Amino acid sequence: MFKGLANGWGRQLFVAGLTATVILAGTSAFSSELPRKPDELVRVIREAIETRDYERMKQIVNWQNVGETKRRIVRFQIRRGLGRPIRSISFEDFPENGLKDVNATGRLMANMAVTNRVRVIYDEPPIEMTGKPPTYVYLVGKIDNVYRIGLVVRKPGLDDD
């Protein structure tokens, strides 16, 4: 499922089993500022990328159960996408068994139920190895009526570093 997404740093990113993205919100003080509709989420992501607003992206990511090593990698990946020209952004359904390979490892899990994904296709030359444009995929879910970007994390009791 995710093999096609993993072509290295700066190529097609956010590999679900490696450093991916998923969601779990919980109630927070800023939940009223978080996107409640798909078009709002797409707008927030587009604006954050276009304006290089790392703080806004960081705000919509769920960091629950994220170890320090994973946190650094995800921060790098987010920053890597900021300021790049965007060809398109789409809000998509997430396949029901989309995390099957991740869960099969026995070591990883999503930190919430994933219902959708946001695919950002950058307006840059195709990746030589695949001929496809650079793409970033965010796994998305909704909790407490707001959308969040989250992460695939190690199961409790396993060391993340």
C-alpha positions, 0 to 999 in steps of 0.5 A: 500500500505505502511502497509507492509513497516512499521514495526518499527525502524530498521525493514522495514523502510521509511514508505511513510505516516510517514517519507517517501521519495520522491523527488523534486530537483530544480536546484542546484549547485551540480546537476551535481554531482547527479546521472543521471541514475538508475545504478548511483543512485544505486551505490551512495546509495550502496557506501554511505551505505557501507562507512557510508557516511552520507554527500553523502546520505544527498546530494541526499535527497531533503529537500524542505519543511521539518520541523525540526522534520521530518528532525531529523527523516529522518537523524536518519533513514539514519544514521541507515542504514549506514554500514549495510551489503547489500544483494541487491539493486534494482531500481523499478518502482513506482506504479501510485497510490502508494501515494494514501493512503498518499494523502488521509489523506489530510495532506501529500503530496510528495514534487515531482512526484515519478516515482521510488523507490530504495529497499535496502534489508539488509543481516541480519536475518529476522524480527521476526514478518514478517519473511522478511529481513530488508528492506529500501525503498527510493522513487525516482524521477527525476527533471532537469535530476538528480535522488533525494531521497525525502520526504513525507511532510505536505501540506503547511500551516500545522505544521510539528512538 
